[in-house]
Amino acid sequence: MEDLSLHILDIAENSIMAGATEVEIRITEDLKRNYLEIEIQDDGLGMRQSIAEKATDPFFTTKSVRKVGLGLSLFKEAARRAGGDLILHSNPEQGTRVKATFQHSHIDRQPMGDMAKTLIILIIGNPDVRFQYFHRKNGHEYKVDSKQLNSHSNRRAGSFKDKIKLIRQRLESIQHA
């Protein structure tokens, strides 16, 4: 995967396939501590411990359409290449939490990518799922909540266009923080 936003998209889509109705994405950037953390948590079906232990193995998958499961293994490898790691915590019927850490300035850290586009794809493609996105950078926090966006856009004409514009505006401001 080219950037971290695509890893986030892949994991969020896995959450949706696991029946999640709420997906929370948290990104913390601390340039002083040279630290980046990405956490994705859902309320989906979760996994048994035996499955969770194998989930980052690229040659293991529970999907019947292909024999490999690269999403989590690629994300874990991306974190390790950048001086970090990935932790997976899951319980059946309680959901899953994936947390990846990175050295922010590491030469091998992938760029963040287009998080606005990732959120737009997730929110518009899955209107029945609540996505909460928190991005903290150097003490500033930015939040996008699809539930609030949906209520905002329902009051105005051109709801998809307004929703996309609002997401872009909120997330572009973090690039300048």
CORURGI-V159446 format. One record per residue. RES is the residue in three letters. PHI is phi in whole degrees, 0 to 359 (none if undefined). BURIAL is + if it has 9 or more other C-alpha atoms within 8 Angstrom, else -. Layout:
RES/PHI/BURIAL  RES/PHI/BURIAL
This chain:
MET/none/-  GLU/286/-  ASP/212/+  LEU/291/+  SER/298/+  LEU/287/+  HIS/297/+  ILE/298/+  LEU/302/+  ASP/298/+  ILE/291/+  ALA/297/+  GLU/295/+  ASN/298/-  SER/300/+  ILE/296/+  MET/295/-  ALA/270/+  GLY/86/+  ALA/295/+  THR/253/+  GLU/222/+  VAL/230/+  GLU/247/+  ILE/242/+  ARG/236/+  ILE/237/+  THR/236/+  GLU/244/+  ASP/233/+  LEU/291/+  LYS/295/-  ARG/270/-  ASN/56/+  TYR/226/+  LEU/226/+  GLU/229/+  ILE/237/+  GLU/231/+  ILE/236/+  GLN/231/+  ASP/224/+  ASP/250/+  GLY/285/+  LEU/295/+  GLY/72/+  MET/226/+  ARG/293/+  GLN/302/-  SER/297/-  ILE/285/-  ALA/301/+  GLU/295/-  LYS/262/-  ALA/297/+  THR/266/+  ASP/279/+  PRO/294/+  PHE/259/-  PHE/239/+  THR/206/+  THR/262/-  LYS/280/-  SER/270/-  VAL/277/-  ARG/210/-  LYS/264/+  VAL/232/-  GLY/233/+  LEU/273/+  GLY/307/+  LEU/292/+  SER/294/+  LEU/293/+  PHE/295/+  LYS/297/+  GLU/296/+  ALA/299/+  ALA/295/+  ARG/295/+  ARG/298/+  ALA/256/+  GLY/74/+  GLY/235/+  ASP/198/+  LEU/230/+  ILE/239/-  LEU/241/+  HIS/231/-  SER/211/+  ASN/225/+  PRO/305/+  GLU/64/+  GLN/238/+  GLY/102/+  THR/224/+  ARG/230/+  VAL/244/+  LYS/230/+  ALA/243/+  THR/240/+  PHE/215/+  GLN/283/+  HIS/303/+  SER/267/-  HIS/301/+  ILE/298/-  ASP/265/-  ARG/287/+  GLN/294/-  PRO/293/-  MET/295/-  GLY/86/-  ASP/265/-  MET/293/+  ALA/298/+  LYS/296/-  THR/301/+  LEU/294/+  ILE/299/+  ILE/301/-  LEU/295/+  ILE/290/+  ILE/288/-  GLY/284/-  ASN/222/-  PRO/295/-  ASP/270/-  VAL/255/+  ARG/270/+  PHE/251/+  GLN/243/+  TYR/237/+  PHE/236/+  HIS/229/+  ARG/252/+  LYS/223/+  ASN/51/+  GLY/88/-  HIS/261/-  GLU/240/-  TYR/239/+  LYS/226/+  VAL/231/+  ASP/235/+  SER/298/+  LYS/295/-  GLN/292/-  LEU/298/+  ASN/296/+  SER/290/-  HIS/295/-  SER/286/+  ASN/290/-  ARG/272/-  ARG/234/-  ALA/289/-  GLY/65/-  SER/301/+  PHE/295/-  LYS/297/-  ASP/296/+  LYS/298/+  ILE/297/+  LYS/298/-  LEU/295/-  ILE/299/+  ARG/303/+  GLN/299/-  ARG/294/+  LEU/278/+  GLU/293/+  SER/295/-  ILE/287/+  GLN/295/-  HIS/261/-  ALA/282/-
